[in-house]
Amino acid sequence: MSTTLQTADRALRVMQEFRSPAEGLTVTELAARLGRLALAGREIVTLAAPVLNRLAAESGETVTLALPAGHEVLTAAQADGNHYVSSGNWVGIRTPLHCAADGKVLLAFGAARPADGDLPRIADRTIVNPDALARELDAVRHRGYALADGELEQGLVGVAVPVFEDSACIAALCVSGPEYRLGREVRRRLAPRCLDAAADLERALGAR
């Protein structure tokens, strides 16, 4: 099964939720700002394509690029691995921040914040206690990457790392797949490769 990259312009049209628009903007100013955000989203997807493909080929697993979208995480691009059993097509899908590896990265490094109120339980292992989530995010910042263990769906696991531009986290790279193939130790060994891939994308962003 060959590695392929999937992207969705439709997904990038929700880039207006990348940040909350300032109050008092005119319609023209607001349209200009949303246009710039959409352009920025398409640009990072284009630059990320070779990075995602290389990481998918090296790991054999599904690799995704995630962007913050309000209180959720949006999958903007994906490179498929070489297994028939994979984590599926995530492009254009939005998921809660607190129950996915890429969402935890965006939360931990300040690219997004959770909605107010209780954390919804999505699966049996979902972290729903705010204090427990805060401890988890501290651990993510300490080690530089996030792990998810069946918190979005039973048997689905992932490892994700931040992508920085001008010292700000703007996206996350994630490798995901079934737990039987991507045990916690396997994901820990994959983390340095993911960090290297993120560094490659950061260099591409800096050189554009």
HELIX and SHEET records of a PDB file:
HELIX    1   1 ASP A    9  LEU A   12  1                                   4    
HELIX    2   2 MET A   15  GLU A   17  5                                   3    
HELIX    3   3 VAL A   27  SER A   59  1                                  33    
HELIX    4   4 LEU A   97  CYS A   99  5                                   3    
HELIX    5   5 ALA A  101  ALA A  108  1                                   8    
HELIX    6   6 PRO A  130  ARG A  143  1                                  14    
HELIX    7   7 ARG A  184  ALA A  207  1                                  24    
SHEET    1   A 6 LEU A   5  THR A   7  0                                        
SHEET    2   A 6 GLU A  72  ALA A  79 -1                                        
SHEET    3   A 6 THR A  62  ALA A  69 -1                                        
SHEET    4   A 6 ALA A 168  PRO A 178 -1                                        
SHEET    5   A 6 LEU A 156  GLU A 165 -1                                        
SHEET    6   A 6 ALA A 146  ASP A 149 -1                                        
SHEET    1   B 3 LEU A   5  THR A   7  0                                        
SHEET    2   B 3 GLU A  72  ALA A  79 -1                                        
SHEET    3   B 3 ARG A  94  PRO A  96 -1                                        
END                                                                             
